[in-house]
Amino acid sequence: MSAPRRKITGRSVVLTTNALEPLICHWGVAKEEPGEWVLAPKLVHPAGTEAVSHMSCETPLEEFTDLFDECAYMQRLEFNLPGDGPNELMGLHFVFRNVDGTAWYKDTSNGNANYHASCIRVKEEDRVADELVDTITRAEAGGSWWSLMHRFNLARSLLEKYCVQGEDSAKAQSAAAKIFVWLRYSSIRQLTWQRNYNVKPRELSSAQSRLTHMLAEIYVTKPHLRDMARLMLGTVGKGGEGGQGQQIRDEILNIMHRNNIKEVKGIWMEEWHQKLHNNTTPDDIIICQAYLDFLRSDGNLGAYWHTLSEGGVTKERLESFERPVRSEPIWRPNIKDNLIRDFENYLKILKSVHSGADLAESYDACRSRLSDVTRGAVEYVIAQQSSGDIFPVVNACLEARHGLRDAGLGDPSDAPWCRELLYLDLSIADISNRAIQRGSDGVTDTEGLLELTDMVLEDLCLSLPSTNDDLLYSLMNWRRIRDLQRAGDAAWALRAKATVDRVRLAVTEHAVAISDSMQPAAHTIGTRCDCDKWVVDLFSEEVIRGGPAFALSLMLTRLDPYLRREANMGDWQIISPATCAGVVAHVKTLAEVMNETFKTPTVLVCDHVGGGEEIPSGAIAVLTGSSVDVLSHSAVRARNGGVLFATCYDPTLLDKFSGMNKKAVKLHVTADECVAFDEIAFENIGKENSADGASHNGDAQRINIKAIDFAGDFAVSMEDFREDLVGAKARNTKALRDALKNGGIPDWINLPVSVAIPFGTFEHVLARPENEKQAETLNKLLSEIDDTTGVTLSASLRSCRRCVRTIVPPAGMLEKLAAVMRSGGLTPPEDDDAWELAWKAICDVWASKWNERAFVSMRNRGLDHNNLRMSVLVQPVINADHAFVIHTVNPSTNAADELYAEVVQGMGETLVGNYPGRALSFTVKKTPDGDVSPPEIAGFPSKNTVLRVPRETLIFRSDSNGEDLEGYAGAGLYESVPMHATVEHHADYASDPMIWDHDASQATLAAVARAGAAIERALGAPQDVEGVVRDGRVFVVQTRPQV
């Protein structure tokens, strides 16, 4: 799958210098031509800019010491330039001068020319060019001579430089991916194998040997590069240290002499002999196989040409060699058996050099050091590799591959032995993959599909030693589910569906990683080296399709409908129910149309929804195949706005909606929670919406927010959580605390201690003398916000956020916050470094006033953004076993007596932060006395990511006066930021009691549900409740009125 070309939403150019005297930047921009120098539009003027001529501006650089030692004097200047679109610039030209203009500074490294920052939207292949890619393409495209030997020697050198010696693992992975792209182009004959250079076979064989030993060494010593090392070994034959390569040269002569075939021009054997002496290549394996088929068919030239064609060696390619093979082989019936015997042996010699992953050859190299069980499995694979019954073949492949892990691949230390094992493993994996793709279509029963999915998943785990964590955890869970299925458990299919979803997510991430790491380099190298365009365009897709991940993806697609049917799952998840009518518009992502205003009611069919987007004005329905959390911002805004929002799990059904693009439809939710539609006339859209009472504007009543002034304190305790000081989150926290004290909620519900930084503090801090420059810059940026397009809006708001993050705390503020924290039972940051992290988190919360979805949401609602005030709720982070979100009224059905909740491992950010996959979900019925029915699980978790905090820390929660208003739910608009970053872990559901211990799970989920019901009763209205479970104790961290 080739990666989609990313749209550039903005460009940032930062100039930094350690010059000791203050400098002024004299600059202009290029609009129409890269070399022109014209006056810049005001949109891109940094603070303090003055136009000094009809073509130039000047801007003083700012002192900058934040990231350096206090003794280091630095200056910098940041330009925020437009991204793709009508305002796009081609570049920035600049020089520097001192304040009095007596000294000017230009680019002395470039002939004293003006400095230049290019913003040209270059082609993708040029965009990724770097030193490594440049080295590769110069070698391939330059010079008059080149060969496989030179390519392999250079590859070894580059691996040594970028992967062995490099300490940065991410850079090493990137380099390895580019080198693999290059070697794969070579292996599929897109790069020349020989040009004007005569390579002795022993020289080529030696070069291959050194390269493959280097790759084996990388596999042993660099665990993060094992996936790439395997891929690269698959593109290069093993080679040998001289002797094997020399055998290619010598043995062809021996065969000719033994059989009295003369070395005369114009006959096939002599032409091939000359080609082998001049430059042997992997093509020779195909030629030898073709000649053997010719001999075995009693001189049938059709067999010869068929084998060549199947191997990709055309007549034109034979004639293109520097020593061309133009003749056809001569039939010699009197020495047929001798020739077959000789060339079968010669084929082994060729394969030993050029085809490291040949099964029989690789097995011969490893046989003596393998266990009896492993030898038996490999020999079965060799004998039965073409069998029509795929189950025993794939099982034998898996048994053999595990045996190779035990023999040294699992914990490698001996690189030469590891190389032999890897080539054998690659050859067995290839047999397994071909068997699966050949025979899986014949498996149609559920039991067979489940078993084959298990085997293919295990096969993929073995093929991705560096990146198989999520797949391994899924396999462990899958096998526990299979045990339940065999025991007749009623919920096995529901569990299996969640695991299939998780595996599909892992496979998708694997495919995206391949595309992102390889496709740009494939374009660069392929284009510069004149590779076939179709090969270049499909490079990463073919890598994916040729591997076991593709086979697994096909299995999951076939298995999914079986599981949905077995689990009685519908094709839809209704996130926000509504009846509506509008024009269908198919878009790739909801984010790309978030800033749009649709004049006609519009049904958006989105390929992807992340959950953090704003619902665009005029959209009356959002249908997607993405799994979206029901408390995501998009979901909350959809329910608040009366917008139909639903996930469709049947791609065929969703395609039907996409096929209605630009047609008018009426949508409604059926009794069995499916989305049904009817095509209607365009002129009836308004009438249908009116007749059904669909407002599609649930926040239509007139509301406003008022600016709140700073009340004089930098921090307040919970006792002072009032409407004129703090937001609804803090006030609800106090209401819960009061209810706990008064017996309104049970005492087993735990509440975190809290303090707050009140409304108006940000504005007060910004107005202080310490932040005079920041205030001036921010005011200018605010006056220049451009929301004409999503691109310009994103760039404008990003500049505002960056400015906010540069403000400094006034004297006494942090001391006041520390005192209030201590009095409220919170431990303040322990030292200056910790306070620096805390201040950064506070500024990040304030800066989130200017995130895109918040700005668009308020603009669409007609609210004055200038009146928005941001208090900050400060709480300790509870290192949770599980986190939950409760909707005390089921949002999918609006049933007032039914509570719906979702639970994830670890911190709740994976639930409310739009991480891919679904949470564990359940419902309960609420009784009038506040009790709940036994929890009924609606879905098991499929998220791959678990977030945990590495230490005790604080979280700074956004709490504005523009959230949780009657008629306007702004939940999720602004950011909550932990002082110490959370750490990502892989979810392990197979060992989670919440998933597998029925009694423990029921007890915990019931406690969560009772907490939600109690809070709803105490506050007198339906609630969205967020909390965590730690060591069996339930903590509620915040609640808000439910939309």
N, C-alpha and C positions, 0 to 999 in steps of 0.2 A: 504494500500500500504506500503510495507516495504521499508525503506530508503535504497538507494544504499550504499554499503560500500565505504567510501571515501578513495581515494588513498592518502597516506602520501607523500608529495613532499619534506619534509625536517624536521629536528628536531633541536630545539634550546635548549641548556642547559646553564643556567645562574647561576653562583655561586656568591653569595653576602655575605659579612661579614662586621661587624663593628669593627673588630680587629684593635687596634691602631697602631701596628707595621706593616710595609710593609711585605706582604707574597708572597711566590712563590708556585704555584700549581705543584705538582709532580704527573704525571698522565699517564695512559695507557688506551687502549680500549679492548673490548671483541669482537672478530669476529665470531669464530666458536662455542664457548661455553660461557654461561653467566658468568662463574666464571674466565675465563682466563684473563691474563694481558699481552698484547702485544703492540708493538710499533705502534703508530697511523700513518696512511698514511698522506702525506703532505696536502692533500685536506682539512683536518679538523684542521690543525694547526692554532691557533689564532696568531695574531701578537706578535712577540717577543719570539716565541717558539724555544727551542733548544732540540735536542735529546741528552740525557745524558747517555744512555745505549742502549743495543740491544732491550730493552723492554719498556723504559720510556722516557717521555719528561718532560721538565719543562717550565712553563710560568709564568711570573710575573703578579700579579693582578694589575688592573688599579685603580687609585683614582677615586671616583665616588660621586659627590655631587649634581648632577642636580635635583634630586627629593626630596632632604632633606634640612633641615635648614643648613645655611652656617657653623654652628658650628659642624655639624655632619660629622665625617670622615668615609667614606664608601669605600670599595674596591670591585671590581667585575671582573669577567672573563666570557666571552661568548664563547661557542663552537657552531658552526653550523655544524651539522652532516647530512649525507645523509639520504634521505627518503627511500621508498621502491625501491628495485632494487639490482643490483649486488654489489654495494658499501655499502649496508646497514650494520650497526654495531649493535651488540647486547647490548652494554652498554659502560659506561665510569666509570673507577675506578680512585680514586684520594685521595691524602692526601695533607696537607699543611706543609710548613716549613718556618722559618724566613730566612732572607737574608743570614746570616752566617752559617745556618744549625745547630745551636745549640739547636733548639727546633722544634719538629715535632708535628702536630696536626691531630688526627684521630677522628672517630665517637664515642664519649664517651657514646652516648645513645644506642649504639649497640655493647657493649662489647669491645670498643676501636678497632673496625674493620676499614678497609678502607671504605671511603665513596664510594657510588655506585649510578649511575643514569642509570636505565634500559631503553633500547630502544627496547626491545623485542616486536615484532608485536603480541600483545596478541589477543585472541579471543574477539569478540565484547562484549560478555556477561561479560567478566572479565574487559574489558576496561572501562566500565561505573561504576564499583563497587565503592561504597562510603559508608560512615558511615550509611546512611539510608538504602540502599539496603543490606548491611551486617547485620544490625539489623533484617531486615525482613527475610532474608534467614537463619540466625542462628536460629531464632525462629521456622521457618517452618521445617527445616531439622534436627535440633538438639533436643535431649531429646526424651523420650519415650512416653510422653503424650502431647496432644494438642487438641484444639476444636475450634469451631466457637466463643465461648465466649472469649477465650483467644486471638484469632485473632482480634476480634472487640475491645477488651480492649487495645491491643497494637496499633491498628490503631488510636484510639482516642488519645493515648499518643503521637504518632508520629505527628499527625496533630497539636496537641497543641504545640509541640516543633518546628516544621519546618514551619508551615503555620500561626499559630495564633501569636506566639511570634516573628517569624522572620520578620525583617524589610526590607529585600531585596526582592522586588516583584518578580524578575526573579528567584531567588533561591526558593522562595515559590512556584512558578508555576512549577518549575522542580520537587520539592518534591511532590507536589500534583499529578503530572502525574505518578510518581513512585508508590505512594500509590494507585492510581486508578488501575494501572496495577495489583498490588497485589490483590486488592479486586475483580477485574474482574476475575482473575484466580480462586478465591474462588467461585464466583457466578456461574461459568460454570463448577464447579466440578473438576477442575484440581488440586486443593489442598484438602487435607483431611478435612472433616468436624468434625471428631471425632476420636481420637486415645487414647485409654487407659485412658479415663477420663469420668466420669459420670457427665453430666451437667443437673442440674434441669432446666426445661423449664423457670421458672421465672428468673433464673440467665442469661440464654441466652437472654431472652426478655429484661431484664434490660440493658445488654451490648449493644444490638442493639439500644435501646432507647437513651442511652448516646452518642453513636457514631453518630446517625442521628441528634440529637440535636446539637452536635458539628458542623456537616456539615452545618446545617441550620444557625448556628451562623456565620460560615465562609462566607456563602452566603450573610448575612446581612452586615457584617463588612468589608469584603474584596472583593470589586467589581471586581478586576482583577482575582479572583479565582472562579467566579460564574459558568463559563463553567465547570470547573473541579468538583465543588461541585455538580452540577446537575448530571454529569456522575457518581460520587461516590454514590450518593443517589440511583441511578438506580441499584446498585449492592447489596444493603442491605435493608432488610425489616425494617419497622418502629420500631418493638418491642413495649415494653410497660414497665411501672414501676412495674413489679412483678405480678400484678393481671391478665393481659392478658396471660402472660406466664404460670402462675399457672393454668389457665383455661384449657390449653392444657392437663396438667397432670390429672386434676380432672374430666374434662367432659368426657373423654374416659371411665373412670370407671363408671360414672353416666349412660352413654349410655348402657354399658354392663349390669349394674344392672337393669335398667328400663326394658330391654328387655330379662331379664333372660338368658343372655349369660354367661356361667360359665368361671372362670379364670383357665382353665386347659391347660396343655402343649399340643402342637401338633396341635392346631387349629389356623387359620390365625388371628382371632381377638385378641387372647391372645398374639401371637408373635408381632403383631403391637403395642399392648398395652405396652409390655415390651420395645420395641424400643422407643416409645414415652416417657416413663418414664426415660429411660437411656439417651437419647440424641435426642431431636426433632430437625429437620433440614428442609430446604425448600423442600426436597424430600417428606415430609409428605403431602404437598399440592397435589402433583401428585398422591400419593397413595390414598388419600381420594377421589380425582376426579375419579380415576380408580374404586374404590369400588362403588361409586355412579353410574357410567356407568354400572357396573356389575348388580346392583340392578334394574336400569331402564330397562335393557335389559332382565329381568327375568332370571338372573343367567347365562348370556352368558359370559363364561371365555374369549372368544376371545375379547370381548369389554374391559374387564379388562386389558388384556395384551397389546392391541392396545394403550390404553390411557397411560399406563406406558411407552411404547416404544416411543410414541410421546413426552413424557415429559423427555426422557433421562434416565429413571430408568429401567435398565435391570434386568433380573433374577439374573445375577451375582452380580449386585449391591445390590439387596435385600438380598442376602445370605452373602454379605460381611460385613454387619452391625455387631457391637459387640453383639447386640441382633438381630440375623438374622431373616428374614421373609422368611421361606422356603415353607410354606404351601400355598394353594390357598384358596380364600374365599369360605365359605359354603353358598349355596342358602337356604334362610329361607323365603319361600313364605308367610307364615302366618303373618310375621311381616314386610313385605316389605315396606309398606307405613310409618310405624313408623321409620324404619331405614333410609329411604330417608329423612324424616323430620329432624331427629336427626343429620344425617351426613351433610346435607345442612347447618345446623347451626354450626356444628363443622368445616366445611370448612371455614366459615366466621372467626371463631376464629383463625384457622391456618393462613389464609391470613392476618389477622390484625397484626400478629407478623412477618411472614416471607415474605409477599408480599406487601410492602408499595405502589407499583404503581398499584395495582388492582383498576380498575376504580370505581366499585360500592362501595367498601370499602372506597376509598379515597373521593368519593363524599359525602358519609354519614358523614365523619368527618368534611366537610367544608360547607355543605348545608345551615346551619342556618345563616351563615354570608355572603352569596353571594347575589347579586342582583337578582331580578326576571328574568331579561334578561339572566344573566349568568346561572341561574338554568335551564331555558328553553333550552339554548343551550346544556348544559351538558346532560340533560335528553334526548334530541334528539339524541346526540351521543351514549348514552347508548342503546337506542332503535334501532338505525339504523346503528350501527357500522359495520355490515356485509352486508350492502346494496350494490348492484351492481352499483348504480349510485353514483360515487365518489364525484361529485361536491357539492351536498348539505351536505354530510358528512364532507368533508374537510372544507367547509364554516362554518359549525357549530362548528367544532374543533377550527378554527381560532377565531370565535366569543367568544367561551368559554375561550380560552387562553387569549384573550384581557381582558375579564372580570376578570380573575385571576390576571392579572397585575394591574387592577384598584383596586382589593381587597387587594393588598399588595405586589405583586411580583415586580411591577414597581419601587417602592421606599420603599424597605423593612426596617422595624424597629423592628418588633416583631418576634423574631426567632422561637418560638414554632408555631405561626400561619403560618409563612413563610414555615416551614417544611410541614405542612398539605397541603398548596397550591402547594408546589413543587411536592409532590407525586401525587396530582391530575393533575398537569400540565404534569408530565412525562407520566401518563397513557393516557391522551388525545393526547399528541404528538405521542405516540406509535400507537394509533388508526389511527391518521392522516397518519402517515408514512406507515402503513400497507395498508391503503386504496389506497394511491397513488401508491405504488408498485404493488398492486393487480389490479388496474383498469386503469392505465395510458396507457397501450398498446392499449386499446380500443378507445383512443382519437386520431383521425387521421386528423381531419380538422384543418386548421390554426387557426381559432378563438378559438377552444377548447384548442389547444396547448398554445396559448398566455395566455388564462385565467388560465389554470392549472399551467403554469410557474409562473405567478403572485402569485398564492396561495402557491406554494411550496417554492418560494423565501421568502414570508412573514413567512411561517412556520419555515424556517431555521433561519431567523432573531430572532424569538421568542426563538429559542433553543440555541442561542449563545449570551447570554446577555453581555459577556465580550468582544467579538471580532467581533461584527456584523457591524462595522462602514461602511466598503466598501459595504456590502450587503444592508444596510439601504439606503445609497446614491443611490445605483443602483435601489432599489425598488422605490424610489421617482422619479427617472428619467424614469423608466419603465412605471409608471402610467401616466406621462405626455405624453410619446410616445403613449400609448394606446388611450389617448384622441385625439391625432393627427390622429391615424389610423382610429378611428371612424368618424373623420371629413373628411377623404379622402385625407389627406396630402400625397403628392407624395414621400416624403423622409422618411416616418415613418419607413420603413424596414431597411434603411441604419442606422438610429439612433438605431433601435432595435438591429441590428447586433453588433454595438459597445457596447451596454449595455450587451448583451449576452457574448461578449468577456471579458468584465470587470468582470462579475459575474463568468465566468469560471476561470479567473485568481484568484479571491478571493477564490473560492472553492479549486483550486489547492494549494494555499498557506495554506489553512486550513488543507488539507490532508497532506501536507509536515510537517506542525507544529505538527500534531498528530504523524506522523511517527518519526520525529526527537526527540520528547519528550518522546515517549513511547517505540518504538521498541528496543532501546538498553537495557533499563531496563527489557523489556519483555524477551529478550534473557538471561539476567543475572538471573533473578528470575526463569524463566521457566526452564532453564537448571539445575540450582542448586537444584530445587525442583522436578526434574524428571517429568515435564509436557510433554504431548505428543508433539513430535517435530513439527508436522504439525500445532498444535495450536500455538506454539511459533513462528514459521516462519511467520504465517499469522496473528499475533496478531493485529497489527495496521491496516492492511487491513480490518479485520473483524470489528474493531471499526468503521472505515469509512463507510464500506458497510452497517452497521446496523443503520446508522444515516440518518437524512434528507438531508445531503450534497450529499450523493450518489444518492438519488432520484432526486435531482435538477440537478446533473451532467447528468443523463440519459435524463432528459427533455431537457437540453440544446443541447445535441447531436442530439436529434430528431428534435428540432426546427431549428437548424442551416441551413440545406439545404433549408428549406422553406424560410427563410429570405434571403439567398443568391440569390435564384431564384427570389424572389419578388423585390429585390433591383438591379437586373441585375448585380450582382457581379460575376466575374470569379472565378476560383479555384486558381488563381495564383496572386502574386504580383511580378512583375519583378523589381528587385533592380538594377541589372547590366545586360543589354542584351548582348548576344554573341551567336555565332554558334560555336560548338566545338565537339570533339570526344574524348572518353577516356574509361578507365575501371572503372566500378562502384565499390565503396567501401562504405559500410554502417558502420558508426561509431556512438557512443553515443553522443559525443560532438566534436565540432570543436576544442575546447581548447586542447583535449588530443592528437591531431595530428598536432598541430600548429608548433611544432619543427621538424616535419618529412620532408624528402625530397623524393618525389615520382619520381622514375626514369621513370615510364610510365605515360603519361597524365591520370589524375584520376578525376572521377566525384564523389565528396563526397556527400553522402546522410546522413545528420546529424540529429539525434533526437533533439539536442538542439544547438542553436547558440546564444550567448549572445550579440554579436555585437562588443565586444572589442578585438576579437582575430585577429591575423595575418593570412592571407591566406597562407597556407603552399606551399612551392616550389613544383611545378609539379602538383598542383591542377588546373584544368581548368574549374571546375564548382562546386558550392556549392548549394545544394537543401535542404531545411529544412521546418519543420512545425512551427518553431518559428517566431513570428513577430519581425522584425529587423528594427530599424530606418534607414532611407536612408542616414543619415549623420553619422552613426556609423563608427568606424574605419574599420570594416570588409567590409562595403559597399563601402567606399571610396577606399580601397585597391583593391577590386574586380574590380571596374570601371577603376582604374588606370592600373590594370594588364590585362585587357581584359578578365576577368573571368566571366562566367555566374553565377549570384547569384539571387536566387528566393525563395520566400516563397510559399508553397503549403498549402492551407486551407482544402483540401479534404484528410483525412487520408487514404482512400482507394487508391487514386491515388498515394500518396507518398509511400504506401506499395508496389505498382507495381515497383517503382524504386528500393526500397530496395530489392525486390525479384530478381532484375537483378544483385545482388552482384557478383563481379568477371567476369561479362560479359562486352563485348565492346559495346558501344552505341554511336550514333551520336545525338546531341541535337540541337534544334533551337527554336527560339521564333516565334510563329505564329502571324498573323495579329491581332488576337483578344487577344493578350498578354497572351498566354498560352505556356507552355514548352512542346514540342513534342519530341519524341525520336524514333529511329529505331535501332534495333540490327544490328551490323556490324561484320565483321571478324576482329580479332585482328590485322592482318597484314595491314588492311586498315586504322588504326587510324591515322598514320602519313600523309597518302595521303588525308584523309578527312579534317584534320586540315589545310593542305597546300592549298587544293582546295578552301576552304572557306575563306582563307585569315585571319584566326584567329591567332593572334600573341600569345595570352595568356601570353603575357609578355610585356604589354604596356609600361613598363619602361625599354625597352631593350636598348635604346640608351645609349651611354657611358656618365656617369656623375660622378662627384666626389665632395667632399666637402673639403675645405681647413681649416686648423686650423687658428683661429683668435686670435691674442695676445691681452692682456689687454691694453687698450688705456690710462689708467691713472686715469679715473674718476669712482667712485663707482656708480654714477647715472647720467642720462642725461635727459634733457627735450625734449619735442616733436620736437622742432626746430632742434635738433641734431640727429633725427632718420635717420641714414644713414646705408648703407649696411655693412660697416665695424664695426658698433657698435651694431645694433639690427637686429632682425629677420623680416620676412615678415609681421607678424601680426602688429608690431609697424609701419613699413613703410607704410602698407596699411592704417592704422589709420591716419597717417600724410597725405597721399594722399587724403583721404576723407576730412580731415580738410581743405586742400588747395582747393579742389574742392568746398567745401561749401563757402569758402571765395571768390572764383572766380566766383560763380554763376553756377558751373558745376552740382551741385545737389541742390534741393530745400531747402530753409532755414527752412522748418518745420521738416526736418530730424535732429534729435539731436544726437550729438556725445559726448561720455564721455571724460573728461580730462584725460591725460595719461602721465606717466613718465616711465622710463625703467632703469633696472640694466643691463649694456651692456655685450656683449660677453667678455669672458676671466676673468670676475670677480670671478667666482667660482675657477678657476685655480689659480688666484692670491691670493685669500683668503686662499686656501688650502696650498699654499707655504709659508705663513707667519709663524713666529716662534710659534704663539699661537696654530697652528694646526699641529705642527711637527709630533706628534704621529699619528694623524688621516691620514696625508699624507702617512706616512710609512705603516700604516695598509691598506689603500686603494690601494696603489701600489701593495702590496703583494696580496691582494684579486683579483685585476684585472689580475695579472699574473697567477692566479690559476682558472680563470673562466673555468668551464667544461660544454661544450654544447653537450656532447655526447648523453645525453638523456634530455628530458624535466624536469625530476626530478632534475638532477644534475645542470642543467642550472638555474632552479628556485631557488635552494638553494644558488648557487653562487651569483646570482644577488641580492637576498634578503640581503645577508651579505654586499654587496657593498652599498646598499641603507641605511642600518642601520648605516654604518660607516659615510656616508655623513651627516646624521642627527645629528651627534655629533660634527660637526665643530662649531667654535665660531666666532662671527664677530670681525674683527680687529678694533683697535682704530680708530675712526673717520668715519667709514663706515656708521653707522646708522645716525649720525649727518648730513653727506653729503646727504643721501637719504632724510632726513626730510627737509633739506633746498631746495632741488630740488622740492620736493612735494609742499612745500608752494609756491614757485615761479611759479609752474605750475598750481596752483589753487586746489590742493589736500590737504585735512586735514591729517597730519601725525597721527600715533597712539598717544593717549593722555597720556600714562604713561608707566612705566616699564613693567607692566603686558601685556599691549597691544603690546608693542614692542617685548616681548617674543613670543607672538602669531604670530606676523608678521615675525620674524626671523624663526620660525618653518615652516611657510608656504613657505618662500623663500627656505629653505633647502629641503623641500618636492619637490618643483619644480626641483631643481638641482638633487635631488636623482632620479627623474623619468627618467633621462638619462639611468638608468640601470633597467628599467622595461622590462619584458620578451618580450612583443610584439614589442617594439622598437628595442631591440637587435636582435631579429630574423629577423625583417624586413630589418634592415641595413645589416645583415649578408647575407641574401638571395639576396640582391641587390648588394652585393660586395662593400659596402661603409665602409670606415675606421672609426670605432667607436671612435678611439682616436682623430680624427679630429673634432668630434662633439662639438660644443660650445652652451651654453644655456644662452641667455639673458632672462630677466624676465620683462614682461609688467605689470605695476602697474596701476590699474584703480579702481574707486569707484564701489561698487556693487549697482545696481539699483534694489530696491525691486519691482519686476515686478508683474503686474497683469497677463500678459501673456508673454511668450517668443516664438520666432520664428526662423526658419532656412529657408532660401530661396535658391532655385537652379534656377538661371535665365534661364537655359535650362533644360527642364524636363529630369531627368536622366533615366527614364524608357523607354522613346521613342526617346530621343535625338532630339526632335523637337525644333529647335532654336527659333521659335516664341511663344513657350509656356513656361510659368514660373510655377514651382511647389514649394509649401511651406508647412511647417508643423508648428503647433501651439500647445503649451501646457500651462496649468495654471502654474503660479509661475515662478521659475527659469528654465533656459534652460538646466540645468544638467540632468533633467529627459528625455530630448530629445536627447542630445548628449552623455549621460552617460549610455546608454544601460539599462534603467529601463524598466521592463516588460510592455507590452501593447503598443497601438498605439496612435499617436497624431491626432488631427484634421488636415486633409490634404485638400488642394484645389489647383486648377489650374486656370490660367488666360491666355488669348491670349494677346501678346504684340503688340502694333501698332507702325508703323514707327515713329510717333511723340512722342513716349515715354509714351503714355497712355496705359491703360489696359482695357480688357473687364470685365464685372461683374464676380466676383469670382464664381467658380463652385466647391462646396464641394464634394470631392472624398471619404471622410471617416470621421466619428465622433470619438472623443477620447475614449479610453478604459483604459488609465493608472490609476492606483489606487493612485499613490503617487504624491503629490505636494510639492515642496521644496520652502521654504521662509527663508529669513534672519531675525533673531530676532532683529536686530539693524543695524544702519549704519556701514558699514565696507568696507574693501578693498578686491580685488581679485588680486592674483599674477599669471599671465598667462605665461605658457611656451612658448618660442619663439626662437626656435633653428635655426641654419644654415643648418639643415637637414630636413626641412619641406618646402612644397609648392615649390619644385624645378621643373623645366620643365622636364617632364618625370618621376617624382617621387613625388607622393602626400603623405606626411607623416602625414596628418591631423589626430589628435587624438592619436598620438604616445605617447605624453608626457602629464604631469598633469598640470591642472590649479587649484589653491588651494585658497579658501577664507580664510581670516584671522579669522573670526568667523564661526563656523560650521553652515551649513544650518539646518533647522528643518523640519522634515517630517510631512506633514498633509495629511488627506484623501481628495481625489478630490470630490468636490460637483458640478456635472455638471447640476443638476436640477435647480440651482439658478444662473447659469452663463449666462449673457446676450450674450456672444459670441456664445453660443449654441442655445439660445431660442429667442433672440430679432433679428429678421431678418434684420431690417434696421441698427441697431448698428453693427451687425456682418458683414454685407456687407461693411459698411463704414470702419471698422477697417481692414478687410482683404484686401480691395482695397488699403488702405493706405500702408499696408505692401508690397503689390505687387508693387505699384508705387515706393516705396523706392528702392526695388530690381532692378526694370527696370532702374531707374535713376542712380544707382551706376554702373550697367553694362555699360550704355552709357558713364558715366564719366570716367571709367577706361578702356574702350575699349575692354573688353573681358568678357565672361561669368563668373559669380561669385557665390560662396557659401557665403551667407550673414547671420550673426547671430545678433540678436537684441532682444529688448523687447518692450512691450507696457505698459506704466504707465499713468493712468488717461487720456487715449486717445492719448497720445503723443508717437511717434515712436522714439526709440533710436537704433542706430546701434552700436554694441560693437566691431565687427570685420568682416572683409571680406577677402576672399582668392580666387585665381583663381579656377574656377570649373574644376574638372577632366573631 
